[in-house]
Structures are given as C-alpha cells and as structure tokens.
Amino acid sequence: MAQRLHGAVLRRPGRGPGRPCIRDSLEASPRAGVEIYRTLFCTDQRAETAAVTVPTLVVHGTTDLAAPYALCGPRTAELVEGSRFIAYEGAAHGLFATHAERLNEDLLAFVKE
C-alpha cells in the first residue's frame, strides 16, 4: 500500500524519502508546531522576501500540495529581484529526496554562475 507525503507516493510505508521529516515533526514540541504554523500560514512574509539582496535560486515542484505551486514558487521568484526560478514539472514537495540528483545539478550550476 502506498502512502502520500506532500503529494509524493512512498512505495514502502515508513521507509520513504520523507521518513526523517516525519520523525522530526513527531518529535517537535506542540509549541514548535503552533509557531511554524503561524509563520508559514498566518504571516505575510512578502516584504521580507522582497528585501532579499543576495543571489537567489527558487526551485518548486509543480504538483506540490504542501506549498501550492501557483501561490508559492513563481510568486516568490517575482518578489526577489534578479532571482532565478526553476520549475520541476510533476514534482511534489520534498525535492531534496525525490529529485536529489537534478536538484544538486541545479544548485551547483547556480553557484557557478
């Protein structure tokens, strides 16, 4: 039976790429859970994001359920002047686990620019 983690299908329950994230979430304090919720879902961070002045690479999966693509990826890149945006077609939330090789290649190419 497959499980879903942020839109990605994990073939072996409990052993998929999201396992460390699930473990960390379960070990976090209730207060930490409330604060991350407030930060991610209740706080307008557009001004802070627009103030970023360092070279910035924004990568985002187009099927991300945790951070919907249309609300997050392209809009974040638009806020950061001069940023570079890469969409991962058909990818969900945990790119570091599901698309590690491509992500590493994109990161290396970005830092060499």
Backbone torsions as a table, in degrees:
resi	resn	phi	psi	omega
1	MET	NA	130.4	-179.4
2	ALA	-88.7	146.3	174.7
3	GLN	-111.8	159.3	176.8
4	ARG	-110.6	135.8	174.6
5	LEU	-131.3	107.6	-179.8
6	HIS	52.3	36.9	176.0
7	GLY	93.5	-12.8	179.6
8	ALA	-92.1	139.8	178.3
9	VAL	-88.3	127.2	176.7
10	LEU	-102.1	119.6	-174.3
11	ARG	-72.4	-36.5	179.9
12	ARG	-114.5	102.7	-178.0
13	PRO	-50.8	132.5	177.1
14	GLY	85.4	-7.7	-178.0
15	ARG	-124.5	7.1	-176.2
16	GLY	-77.6	179.4	-176.8
17	PRO	-64.5	-21.1	-179.1
18	GLY	-87.3	-1.5	-175.3
19	ARG	-54.4	-48.0	178.5
20	PRO	-60.8	-35.9	179.2
21	CYS	-67.6	-40.9	178.2
22	ILE	-63.5	-45.3	179.5
23	ARG	-60.1	-46.7	179.7
24	ASP	-61.8	-40.6	179.7
25	SER	-63.5	-41.4	-178.9
26	LEU	-70.6	-26.0	-179.7
27	GLU	-87.8	-10.5	-178.7
28	ALA	-72.2	153.6	178.9
29	SER	-73.2	156.1	174.9
30	PRO	-57.1	-37.8	178.7
31	ARG	-61.3	-42.2	178.4
32	ALA	-62.5	-39.4	177.7
33	GLY	-62.0	-44.1	178.8
34	VAL	-63.6	-44.1	-177.3
35	GLU	-67.8	-38.4	178.3
36	ILE	-68.5	-36.4	175.8
37	TYR	-60.8	-48.0	179.5
38	ARG	-60.0	-42.4	-178.1
39	THR	-67.3	-47.0	-174.3
40	LEU	-79.0	-34.0	-170.4
41	PHE	-115.6	-11.2	-176.4
42	CYS	-121.6	-7.0	-175.7
43	THR	-108.8	129.3	176.3
44	ASP	-80.4	110.4	-176.4
45	GLN	-105.7	14.8	-177.0
46	ARG	-63.0	-41.7	-179.0
47	ALA	-63.6	-44.2	179.1
48	GLU	-65.1	-39.9	179.6
49	THR	-65.5	-43.1	179.7
50	ALA	-65.6	-20.9	-179.2
51	ALA	-83.0	-5.0	179.6
52	VAL	-65.8	129.4	-176.0
53	THR	-121.1	5.2	178.7
54	VAL	-96.2	157.7	177.1
55	PRO	-54.7	132.5	-171.9
56	THR	-133.2	131.1	173.7
57	LEU	-111.2	125.0	177.1
58	VAL	-111.5	122.0	175.3
59	VAL	-119.7	141.3	-176.2
60	HIS	-153.9	135.4	176.0
61	GLY	-79.6	138.8	-175.9
62	THR	-74.5	-14.2	178.8
63	THR	-114.1	24.8	179.3
64	ASP	-65.9	120.2	178.6
65	LEU	-89.4	-28.2	-177.6
66	ALA	-74.4	-37.3	178.0
67	ALA	-132.4	87.8	-173.1
68	PRO	-50.8	132.1	-175.5
69	TYR	-49.6	-53.7	-175.0
70	ALA	-63.4	-28.7	-179.6
71	LEU	-86.1	-24.1	-169.6
72	CYS	-117.5	-60.1	-171.5
73	GLY	-57.1	-71.2	-177.4
74	PRO	-62.3	-34.7	-178.7
75	ARG	-67.9	-36.7	176.3
76	THR	-64.1	-46.0	-179.9
77	ALA	-61.5	-38.0	178.4
78	GLU	-64.8	-31.5	-179.1
79	LEU	-73.5	-30.6	-176.6
80	VAL	-96.0	107.0	-177.3
81	GLU	-57.8	129.8	177.1
82	GLY	77.7	7.3	-178.9
83	SER	-71.5	161.8	175.6
84	ARG	-110.7	135.9	-177.4
85	PHE	-120.0	133.6	175.6
86	ILE	-128.9	123.5	175.6
87	ALA	-96.1	134.8	176.1
88	TYR	-101.7	99.0	-176.1
89	GLU	-59.9	125.8	177.3
90	GLY	78.4	2.7	-177.7
91	ALA	-91.9	150.2	179.8
92	ALA	-98.6	-143.2	-168.7
93	HIS	-83.0	-44.3	-171.6
94	GLY	-88.2	64.0	-176.0
95	LEU	-57.4	-34.0	179.9
96	PHE	-61.5	-24.8	-179.7
97	ALA	-100.0	-40.2	-174.0
98	THR	-89.6	-24.6	-177.5
99	HIS	-133.2	40.8	-172.9
100	ALA	-56.4	-45.7	-176.4
101	GLU	-64.1	-48.2	179.2
102	ARG	-64.0	-43.5	179.7
103	LEU	-60.3	-44.7	178.2
104	ASN	-61.6	-40.5	178.0
105	GLU	-63.3	-43.6	179.5
106	ASP	-65.4	-39.8	178.6
107	LEU	-65.3	-44.7	179.1
108	LEU	-63.2	-42.4	178.4
109	ALA	-63.3	-39.1	-179.8
110	PHE	-64.6	-45.9	-177.4
111	VAL	-70.6	-19.2	177.5
112	LYS	-85.6	-11.5	-179.1
113	GLU	-69.1	NA	NA
